[in-house]
């Protein structure tokens, strides 16, 4: 039965899908230091505490300035595999049953790492996740601060791996990089049968205009972050009409805005019927994995047990799953709630 009070035990055990997590953003200080030493890369830090001290930022740009250099330690297929498996083990402990993971190939290829190293490492982790009872998939992202031509080149280079990539996303610095910049590569991705999604980062310049482009011109199937739609009632209605999912990440919201989880926006959208879900984004950098994000929301806002369950259900309803698979996971949630002893 539903608990009277939402405990961490209830959150951890609640079956959930994660739809917004960047594999490169799961690089914990311990693993970063280990890989740097293994690959003889001077990252300028010698202890875990030194690495942790660099994980400080107050907006998207300052975060990215730490995030991209951190990837330098990822050099081999084994490195990418270890990174993904580290995340998947953590996700399993927090109730994740299905996950669609972002990765940024351009950031690796430009520094000389072959695409096959990235793909083979990450995809093998997806295969091995099955033994952990996790259904894991990959979403390949275009970097919006690189050119549309670069995105097209990546799409072409990834053709041998088409069956191993579930969808295409768009991330990185949104400033001066609107969705329309990538209209052609996304059109090509749709023609190739990919699912598509895009970041609409929180409180960016021209947020509403960018969201309109993503919804009305690019025709995304999902919107990552996207909580600025609360500023436009017509847009909220349109998102509901499309049955479009929003993937919100409270802890990352808090660290790149003015200490705001955007809980009011999340709960308002939930009450409006929007299929919004809770996710971890870049958990190694933002201080928490998926259950930690649920817990942060519950601690700071008046969230009911029914709302927590609905957030988890939304995460499956907006996943790129068959209707039969969705039904299976939703039944799993119902059984978990029915059997839960407060």
N, C-alpha and C positions, 0 to 999 in steps of 0.2 A: 504494500500500500504506500501511498505518498507519505513521506515523512512530514511531521509537523514543522520541523526545523531542518533546513538544508545543511547537511554535514559534508565534510570533505570525503567521508566514506561513500556517501550517496553519489557525489559528483564523480569520484574516481571509477566507481563501478558502472555508472550509467553508460550504456553503449552509445558511441558517438562517431561521427565522421568528421575528419579534418579536411577542409577544402582550401585553406589558405596558410600554407607553411612553405617557407623557402629553405631548401636543403642547405644552401650555403649559410643561411641564417641560424642553423643549428650547430654551428662550429663553436663548441664550448672551449673556454681558455685552456683546459687540460689537454684536449685533443689538438688544439692549435699549436701549443708548445711542443707536444710530442711529434707532430708531423714536421714542424720546423726543424727540430733536431735530427729527425730521420733523414730529411731531404737536404740537410746542410743549408738552410735558408736563414739568413740573419733578419729577424723581424724586429730587432731593437729591444726585445724583452727577454729576460732570462728566467723569470719565475712566473708561476701562475698568478701571483699577486700583481706582478708587472703587467701581465696581459689584461687582467681584470681592470686595472687602472685606466686602460685605454678605452674601455667600453662605456664611454660617457658622451652624450650628445643631447641637443635640445631642439633639433628640428630634423627634417628629412635629409637635408644636404649634409649636415654634420654627421649624421648616422652613416650615410653612404661613404663619407670620407674615411670611415673606419672599416666599413663592411668590405669594400672592394680590395684594399690591400691585404686584408685577412685571408683572402682566397689564395694568395701566393703560395701558401703551404700545401695546397692541393695539387699534386703533381702526377700521381700514378692512378691506374685503375683501382688498385687496392685502397688508395686514399679516399677516393669517392665512395667506394663500397663501405669502408669503415665509417665514414661520416653518415651515410644513410642508415646503416644498421644501428648506429648509436642513437639516432633519432627514433627509429622504429621501436627499439627496446623501451625507450622512454614513453613513447606513445602507447604502447601496449599496457604499460603500468597505469595509464590514465584513461583506459577504457576505449581507446580508438579501435574501431573494427574495419573502417574503410578510410583511405587517405589518398588525396590527389595532390602530389607534391610538386611545387615549382622548382625549376632549376634554370640557371643562366649560362648557357653555353658560350655566348659571345665573350663573356668576361674571362673565360678560360682559354678560348681559341686565340684571342688577341695577345695573350702572354705565352703562346707557343705550346699549349697543351692540346693534343689532338682530340677531336670530337669523339672518336671511338673510345678513348680512355674515360671520358665523362659518361658516355652512354653505357658502356659495358659495366662500369662500377655501379652506377645508380640502378640500372635495370636488374642486375644480379641481386641487388638488395630487395627489389620488388618481388622477384621470384622467391627468395628465401623468406620473405615476410609471410608467405602462405603457411609455413610451418608454425608461425606465431599466431595464426588465426587472424591475420590482418590482410585485407585486400588492398594492395598498394599500387598506385599508378603515377605516371609522370606527366607534368604539364611544362612544356618548353616555353620559356619566356623570351620575347624580344626586349632589348633594353631601349627605353624610349629616348635616352640621351645619345643613342647612336642613330645612324641614318636608316631610312626605309630600305635603301639598297643593301645595307648590311643585314637587315632582317630577311630580305628576299634571298640573299646568299646563304644565310643559315637554313632557311626553309628548304632550299635546294640541296644543301649538304646533308640535311637530315632525312632525305628520302629513303636511304637504305634502312632507317630505323623507324619508318612510319608505323609499323605494327606495335612498336614499343612505347609510343608516345600517344597519350589520350587526348591532349588538347594543347592549345596555344594561348599564352597569356602575354600581358604587357606590363612591365614594371620599371623601376628606377625613377630618376628625377622627372617629375611631371612639368616643372616650370618651363614654359616655352616649347613643350613637347605634347601637343594635344593628340587625341585619338586619330583625327583626320590625317595626321602625318603618316599614319600606318594603314591607311585605307586599302592600298594595293596589296601589301603582304597579307593582311587579314582576309581579303577577298580570295587570294590564292589559297590560303589555309582552309577556308571553307570549301573551296572547290576540291581540295585534296581529302576532304572528309573529317577534318579536325573539329572538335568542339572549340569554342572560343570564349575567352573572358578577358577582362582588362582591369587594371588598378584604377580606381578613382580615389586617390589618397585624400585623407581628411584635411579639410580647411585649406585647400590649395587655392592659388589665384585662378579665377575662372572655373571653379569646381563645377558649378551647375552647367555651364556651357559644355565642359568636357564630358559630363555625364550624358547630356543630351546627344552629343556626337556618338558616344559609345552605344547608346540605346537606339537611336533613330537612324543612324547612318551605318555604323559598323554592325549593328544588330547582334550585340553580344548575348550569350546565353546566361551569363552570370556577371555580377559586378563585385569587384574586390574592394573592400572598405565601403565607400559609397554612401555613408550615413548623411552626407550633406543634402540628400534628397529631401530631408525634413524641411528644408527651406522653401520647397515648392510643392504644394498640395497636389497639383496636377501631375507632377512627376511621380509622387507616391502612388497615386491612382493608376498611372501608366505601368509602373513596376508591378503592381498587384494584378493588373489586367494581363500582363505578360507572364505572370507566375514566376518572375525572375528572382533568383536568390542573391542575397547580399552576404558577403563573408567579412564579418567584423572582427577586430582584434583589439580588445580593450587595453591590454598592457602596452602595446605599441602606441596606441592612441595617447596614452598617458605620458609617454616619454618623448613624443615628438610634437605634443601640443602643450598647452599650459596646464600640465598635471591633470588632464581630463580624460577619464576612461571612455567618455561619450556614452555613458550609461543611460542618461535621459533619452538621448536619440535612439539608442538600441531598443529600449523598452517602449518608447512611443511608436516606433516602427513595428515592433512586435504586436502591440495593441491594435495597430492599423491593419494587421493581417499580412504584413510583409514577411517573406520567408528569409529572415535574417538568421545567421548562425554565428557561433563563437569559435574562434580559431586563435592560433598562437603567433602567426607571422614569422618573426625571427627570434625564436624563444631564447637562444643563447645570449642574444644582445639585449632583449627587452625584459628579461627577468622572470620568464615563466612559460611553461608548456600549456597545453590546451586546458587541462583541469585547473591549472593555476589561474587561467583567464576567467573561467567560470567562477572560481572562488573569489577572485578580486571583484567581479561584478556583484556577487551576492553580498559581500562584506560592505560595499560602499552604497548599495542601493536597495530599495525595498523590492526584492525579487521573490516571487512566490515559487513553491515547488512545481506548480503547474507550468509556470513560465520556463523554468529550467528544463523540464521535460519537453516543452514545445521547441525550445532552442535546439535540443538534441535531435528531435524529429525533423526539424527544418534542415539540419545538416545532411540527412539522408534524402529528404524529399528534393533537395536541390543539387544533389550529387549526380554525376554522369553515370547513372546506373539504369538497368532495365527496370520496368515497373515491377516485375517479379522480385528482383533483388531488393528494391525499396520496400516492398511489402514484407519481405523476410526480416529486414532490419527493424522496421517499425513494430513488428510483432515481438521482436527480441526486446525492444524497449518496454513494451507493454508488459511482457512477462517479468522483466527485471523489476519494474515498479510494483507489480502485483505480489512478487515474492519478497520484496524488501522489508526487513524488520527494523523498525526505528529504534 
